[in-house]
Amino acid sequence: MVDFKLKEALNEAFDNYMQNNNSQLPDHIIFYRDGVGEQMRRAVLKVEVDQLREAIKERYNTLSIPAMTVIFVNKRISQRFFQDNGQGLINPPSGSLIDTGVVENRNPDEYDFYLVP
């Protein structure tokens, strides 16, 4: 888990965003995180998202805190999906989203899905 210099990297990202958006800060931040196993997700949320929140506090006033979405990307899966086209099974089209039946949505704040590449 990387917890060093994340806050500085986020501040640099804010600077770059502002340079390209008329000195405005984003109103929604999407934080993608790859390479995190199921067991380490809570620790990443605690350490890395806390650093993101600290960087946000330094840049935003308390009335304009942006929405935040954290996405854990897992590319090493063994699940395979097929679609019945009436004549047999085929691969689903690229961009298909599977978000029911085989996913674990534990609470309204956590949402699992598969995206077909």
PyMOL commands that set and color helices and strands:
alter all, ss='L'
color gray80, all
select helices_A, chain A and resi 6-20+38-59
alter helices_A, ss='H'
color red, helices_A
select strands_A, chain A and resi 28-34+67-73+83-84+89-90+97-98+114-115
alter strands_A, ss='S'
color yellow, strands_A
deselect
rebuild
show_as cartoon
